Amino acid sequence: MTTELVPGVRIEISDIKTASLTTATKVLVFGIKTTGSLAVNTPTRVFSPDQGIEFAGRGSQAAQMLQGVFAEYRDADVTVVLMAAPAGVVATGTLTYSGTATTATPILLQIEDQIVIVPISLGDVAATIAASANTALAAARYADLHVTSGVAVAVQTLTARSIGAHGNQIKFRVLQNTPGVTVTPVAMTGGTLDPDLSSAIAVIGGERYKYWVLPDTASANLTAAITELDDRWTKERQVDGHAIAAKRDTVGNLATLGLGLDSKHVTIFGDPSVPANPWTWAARVAGLRASVANPKFTLYNIDIRTLLAPDETLYLASADQQTLLAAGIATFRFVNGRARVQRFATVYKDNGLGQPSDVFYDAETKLTASEIRQLQILVLQPQIGKTLVNDVGAAQYDISTAANIIDVEGIRQILIAQNTETFQPQAWTDNAAYFEEQLQVVRSGQNEVTIVCSPPITGTNYVNNGTIEVVFSFNAG
């Protein structure tokens, strides 16, 4: 084993064998701006949805994401990195009106998760109705939508506020028509190219963000996030992080997406029918997850308060949910018109040896493991500047000296106390007596100890059948 020269606590979490673990609080949002005062690729803390609008532009992707986080967790600690739209094509969709109204029944449109009321008068013709729909959508209450509206004769065109393939994900439909009139919707399409997430990631430095909210599921952007998070997970950096993204697509396409990925650091929520824009699903889930202090607890029984369910007829069948979850795509369930997280799956497939594994299939497992590691670092950090000896009790030390030395049993007792007093009460571990019995701390160098849970501590929630190795380096001397 190579001796570490830089003093510090380095904890590597192994997935070589089966185990169960979890983490959570600073939220990092990546999103496209339209206007706004904040420059792209400039990490900046945001304290309210209104500030998000100021920074990124009303109705922008980034502003919608920030609104989503704060809607679920008003006190969230949020940092945003704004991105420029790609140099592609903007997505558009149309509503074509025909016929003449035979009653004054209003038309109801659902655009994203908002209901737009189009007033109708008896005898209105198609062009008049299209103009009324365009005027209705121009109202201030719809300014936070990610579309703008235009009209030509009897055709209303909806245009995404920013260029990019993400605009194809915007959903709209006719909820209620008026007698005598036909409304023909054509879904959003034509948006091309994706923002450059790698450039945005490059500016975030070494700060630890527990949750990342991604703008899309573009292949290059997922690769950039996974590459960075893999590096952050290592014992050399150990600043962790978990990315949340979302996509609207068919069950088959979503399953193909999930099966093509393998990472414990990414969760992708997928559904064909949830009305809101997918990047806001990810943001709302991130806000809710950050609001739940214990990373081991699931979100199964908690409403995502601001995320509306689709019509009941559009709920996924159990077999489709099974298909998505088997592919590593996280799913929603719907209760009383609201969405809940059914399972916070990751796209993790294989362990470090390339063997099939479900160790980190549930995001809560990784999130708890990450939180445990951070607290172990915190409790061991004050010992780094001390002198390492084999046995404190083997010699008489004066008070000032005794306060500045540590031995392997002292380190062991610190970890045992932390497990008993902190981890077990949070339900992160159990069987504290067995943990104490099996925990090994050995001196592996002049100024270094290795802490090994080996043989595997099978009686705990934290390490069911795996090995945790901690290399604890002291100051040289």
N, C-alpha and C positions, 0 to 999 in steps of 0.2 A: 504494500500500500504506500502511495506517495504521501510524504509528510506535508501537510498544509503549512505554508509559511505565514499566511495572513491570519492573525488571531480572529476567531469568530465561532459561531455555532452554525454548523451545516447539517441539515437534516434531510435525508433523502427518503422519499416514500416509495416503497417498492410495490409493483403490481405483478411480480413474478408468479405468485400464488394467489389463491382466492382470499379476498379480504373485504371489509366493509368500513367506509369512512365518510366527511363533509366541510363548507365555508360561507361568508357574507359581507359590507357597508358602503365604501366609496363606489359610486357609479360613474362609469365613463361612457359618454355618448358620442358616437361618430355619426354625423349626418350632413346632408347637402344643404347649403344656404342658398337663398335667392338674393335678397338684398341684405340689409342689416349692417351694423357698425363693426362687427368683429371680423378680423382677417382670418382667412383659412389657415389651417395647420398651426393654430395658436391655442394651446390648452388653457382654458379659462373656467374658473368656477362660476356656476350659475345658481342663483338663489330663489328664482321664481319662474313660472311660465312666462310672465310678462317680459322678464329679462331675456328669456330665450327668443321671444319675438323681436326684441330690440337688437339682439346680436345676429339673428339668422334670417329675419324677414317673416312676416305673418304668412301662415299657410305653408311655409317651407317644410321640407322633410325633417330637418333638425328641430325646428320649432314644435312640430307635432310630436316628435320623440320626447322632447323635454316636457311638454305638456303631459304626455303619458306617464313618465316617471313620477312627476309631482302629483298627478291625479291619484296615484296609489300610495304615495308616501310623501306627504307635504314637507317633512323635515329631512328629506334625502340630501346627502352630501354629493353633489353632482358636478362633474367637470365635463365640458364639451370641447370636442375638436371638430371644427367645421371643415367641410370639404367643398371644393368647387364641383359643379356639375361637369360631366364629361363632355367632350366635343362630339356628341352624337346627334340623335334625333329625338324630339319630344314626342311622348305618347299622346294620342287623341282618341276620343270616342264620340259617337253621335247619337242623337235622339231625333228621329224623323217623324213628324206629325202629319196626319192626313185625316180628311173628313170634316164634319161640322158638328159642333156640340149641340145636342138636343136637350140638355139640361144644364144647370149651373153647378153641377157637381165638380169640385176641384180635383185636379190631378195631383197625386202624391208620388213624388220621386224619392228614392233613397239613394243618396250619393255618399259614399263611404258609410259612416254610421249616423248620418244626419238625415232627417226627413224634410224635404223641400215641398212646400205647399204652393201649387200653381193655381191661382184663382181663374175661374172660368165663368163666362157669361153665356146665356142662351144665344145660340147662333154664331158663336166664335168660330172662325175658319182656321185652317191649319197654320197659316202664317201668323195670325194673331196669337194663337196659343203658343207657338214657338217663341214669339217675342215676350209673352207673359212669363214663360219659363225662364227665359234669359234674364228678365228683370228680377224675378223672384230670387234667382241664385246670386244676384249682385247685392243682395241685402247684407248688411254688416254682420248679421248673425252667422253667415256662412263664410266669412273671410278666413277662417282657420282651415277650411278644406284645402286639399292639395290640387284643386282644379280651378281653372277660370272658365268662363262661359262666353260663347259668341254665337250669333245667329245669322243665317242667310236664308231668306224666304221661310221655308217650313222646316229647316234643319238646324238644330241646336248642336253646337260642337263643344265638347268638354276637352280642355287641354291641360295636361299636367303643368304644375308651376315651374318645374325644372326638367331639364333634358335628362334622359337616361332610361334604361330598361326598367327601372323600378316603377315608372309610371304605368307600365302595363299591368301592374298589380292592383290598380285602383278599381274598385267595384262600384257599379251603379245599376239601378233597376227601377222599373215602374211598379209601385205598390198598389196604386189605385188609378184607374182610368175614368174618363167621363163618357157617358153614352154618346155614340155617334162618331167618336174619334178613335183612331188607331195610332198607337205610339210604337215605333219600331226602334229598339235600342241596338247599337253595335258596340261591343265591348271595347275598352281601351286597348290600343295596339300601336305598333310602330315605334315605340321607344327603343333606342339602341344605346349601347355602351354603359359602362359602370364607372363610378367615382374611384379614385386611386386611394384605397385604404392604406396601402403600404407607406405612402408618404405621410399620412396622418399618424400612423403608428410610430413612425421614426421620430416624432417630436415629443412623445410622452415621457421620455426619460425613464428613471428607475422607480417612480412612484408606484405604490401598490394600489390597484383598483380591483375591488373584489368582483364587480360585475361590469362587463363590457356590453354595450348595446350596439349591434352592427346594423348598418343601413340596408343590407341585402344579403343574398346568399350566392353572389357571383363567385365563380370558382377561384379567381385570382384573389379576391378579398378574403374568402374563407382560408385559403392557403396562407395568406399574409398573417391573419389572426392566429391560426394554429401554430405557425412557425414561431411567432413571438411568444405565445403562451407556453409552448413547449420549453422554450429557453427560460422563461420566468419561473417555471415549475422546478427547475433543477436546483440542487443543493448549493450551487455556486451563486444563484441569484435569489431563489426562494421568495419571490414577491407575488407569485401565483396570479390568480385572476380566472374568471370564467365568462365566456362570450355567449350572448343570447342573440339569436337571429330568428327570422320567421319568413314563411313563404306561403302564398296562396297558389295552389295547383291541384291537379287531380291526384288521387291516392297513388296511382301508378307512378306518376312523375316524382311525387314526393318520396316514395319508397326508393326509387332509383337514385335520387339525390342522397338519401341517408346511407344506402348501401355502398355508395362510392366514397364515403368518408370514414375516417377512423381517428377519433380524438376524444379524450376525456375532458377536453377544455371547451367544447362547443355543444350547445343545445340549440336545435332548430325546431321551432313550433310550426306545424303544418296543418292546414285545413283548407278545403276548397271554398268555404262559404261564409266565414266570419266577415261581417260587413266592413269593419274598419281596415285601414291600411296595415299590411303586415309589420312594417317597421314600428307601428304603434303597439302592436301586440307585444313585440319584444320589449319595448320600453315599459309597458305596463306590468309585464311579468317581472322585469328587473326591479321596478319600484316596489312591487309587492314583496318580492324575495328579500330585498334589502330591509324592508320594514319588519321582517320576522327575525328576531334577534338570534334564536337558536337555529344554526344551519342544519341540524339534523331533522328538524320538523318539516314535514312536507306541506305543500300548499293545497292539498286535496280538498279540504273543507272550507276554504276561504274564497269568497267571491273576488274576482277581479272586477271591482265595483263599476268601472267605467267602460268595460268591454262587453258590448252587447252580443248576445247569442244570435245566430241565424234563425230563420224559421225552423220550427220543429221538424218539418218535412225534409230539411236539409242536414239534420244531424247525421254524423257518420254512424254507420252500423258497427256493431261490435267487431265483426270480421275485418272491417276496414281499419278500425283502430288497432286491432292486433297486427295487421300488415304494416302499419306505420311504426308502431312500437318495435316490432321485430327488426325494422330497418334502422332504428335509432332516431326516429322522428318523434319529438314530444307532442303530446295530444292534449286537447281540451275536453272537458265535459261541461254540460250546460244545465243550470239549475235556476228555475224561475226567471228565465230570460237573461241570465248573466253567465259569463264564462268562468270556469275554474280550471286549474291545472289538474289534468287527470294523472299524468305521470311526467316528471321532469327528467326525461331521458336525455342521454348524451349519445353522440355517434361513435362511442368507444366500442371497439370490436376485439382487438388483440392486445396482449400484454407485451412487456418489454422483450420477451423471447419470441414474439410472433405467434404465440399460442392463443387460440380462442379463449376469451375471458369476459366475464360480466362484472368484474370487480368495481369498475367505475361507470357502470351503465346508468345508475341513478345519480343525478347531479348532486343530491344531498350527501352521497358518500364522499365524493371528492371535496365538497365544500366543508364537511366536518373535518376531514383529514387536514385540509389546509389550515383551518382554524386551530386545530390542535398543534400543528407545527408552529404557527405564529406565537401561540401562548407558551410553548416549550422554549422557543427562542427568547421570549421575554423573560421567562423565569431563570434561564441559564445565563443570559447576557451579563448580569452583575457579577458573575463568578470569573469572567474572562481575565480580568486584571490580577487575579490572585495567583499565588504560588501553589503549584500542584505538588503534593507529597503523597507518599503511599498510605500513611496512616497518621492522622492528626493526633491520635491518642498515644503514639509511640514516644512522644517527647513532651516536655513542659515548655509551653510558650507563654510569653507575657501577653497582656490584653491586646496591645496594638498589633503584635505579630499574629495572634490567633485570628484576629478579624480579617487578616489578609492571606490566609491559607485555606486550601480546600483539598479533600482527598476523594477517592472514588466513591467511598460509602456516603460521603456528604452529598455528592451529586446524585447518587441513587436515592437518597432519602428526599431530596428536593423533588425529584420526579414522582416518587411514590406519593408524597403529600399533595402534589398538584393533581395527580390522578384521582385521589380520594376526595379532595376538597373542591375541585373545579370540574373535572371531566365527568366523573360518575354522577354528581348531582344534576348535570345537564343531560344525562342519558347518552353521553357520547361513548362511555365505556361501562362495563359492569364487571362483577367478580374482582373487586379490588384486592382481595387476599391472594388470588391466583396471580394477578399482575405483579404484586410485590414479590411473590415467590419466584417468578420466572425472570424478572427484570435483571439483566446483567450489565454491570459497568466495569470495564477493565482498562487498565492503563496501557495504552498502545504506543506510547512514545514519551520522551522526556517531558514534553509540555502538551500532551494530547491524551485524551481518553476516548474509547469507543463504547457507545451504549447500544446494546443489542438485545432486541426482544427475540431471542432464539435459544432453545427451540420455540417455534411459534406459540404465542400466547393465545391458545384456542378458546379460552374462556372469556374473552373480552369482545365487545362490539367493535372496538377499534382495529384489532388485528385478529381476525378469525383464523386465518391460516396463512400468514405471510411473515415477512421479516422486515423490521424497521431498524435501520442502522444509523446511529447518530455519531458523527465524528465531532468531537468537542475540542477545539484547539485553544490553548492558553498562550499568553505572551511568552516569547522565548526568554530563557534566562535560567 
